[in-house]
Amino acid sequence: MAWFIYLIQSGDTEKICFFAGVSRQREIYIMSANYLQTLKWHGDADLTKHIVQFYTKARAVESLSGFYESVAQVSLFYFSAIRVCFYVRTYGQFD
C-alpha cells in the first residue's frame, strides 16, 4: 500500500489510473478517485469516467454521491454563467 501512496505523490496520473484499474483493493480505488478529484476533472471526460469507475468498484456510495454533487454544482455554475452572458448580450443589461 505504501508504494501506491508514493505513486500518488509522484503525480503520474496515467500510472495511477492503470494500477488502480488492475487493482482489486478497495482502498486503492478510493485513494485513486480522491486523487483524481484534485485535478481539473470538470474539463476532462476521461478523469470523470475514472473517478466514477473507481468509486463504483470500491462500492463507496457516499463518496460517489459527493462527487455527483460536485458535478452538479460545477454544471449549475457553468450553465448559470452562460445564461447570464446570453441575457446580457441579448438585452444589453443585467438585472
N, C-alpha and C positions, 0 to 999 in steps of 0.2 A: 504494500500500500504506500510506503514511503516513496518508492520510485515514481508513483503516479503524482504525488504531491510535487516532486521535483520537476516532473514533466509539465505540470500546470504552471509552475513558477517560471519555466522557460518561455512560456507563451507561444509555443508551437501549436497553433490551432489545428492544423492538418493532422499531426500525430496524435493529439488529444482525441480528436474525433475518431481516428482509426482505432486506437487502442480501446476507447470506450465502446466502440461498435462491436468489437470482438470479445469484449469482457462479458462476464456473467455475474459480476458483483454489483449489488445494489448501490453501494457507497460510491463506486467509480462512476456509475451512471449519474448519480446526484451531483457529485463534485464536478463532472464534466458539464452538465447542464447549468450549474451555478456559475462556472467559469464563463461559459458562452454568453450568459446574460450580461456579463461585464463588458462585452464587446458591443459593437454597433449592430445588434441583431435586427433592428427595425428596418434597416436598409438592405438586408441580405436574407433572401428566402431560404438559402441552404442552412444558415445558422438557426433560423427559426424552426425549420424542419428537424434539425438535430436536437434542439432543446426539447421540443415536444416528444420526439422519439425516445430520448434518454429518460425523461420523467415518466413516460408511459412504461418503458421497460422496467424502471425501478418501482413502479406502482406507487409513485409519490403524488397522490391525488391533490394534496394541499399545495404542494409546490407547483404542480401543473395548473391548478386553478389560479394561483397567484400570478403565474406567467401570463395566462389568458387575460387576467385583469389588466396587466401591464400592456398587453397588446391592444386591449380595448381603449385604454387611456391614451396611448400614442395615436391610435386611429381617430379617436374623438378630437384630439388636439389638431391633428393634421387636417382632417376634413372640416373642422370648425374654422381653421385658418383659411382654407380655400374658400369657404362660403363667405367669410368676411371680405377677402380680397375681391371676389366676384361682385359682391354688393357694392364695394367702394368703386370698383372700375365701372360698373354699370350705372350707378346713380351719382357718383362723384362725391359722396359724403358717407359718413359713418355715424349712426345714431347710437 
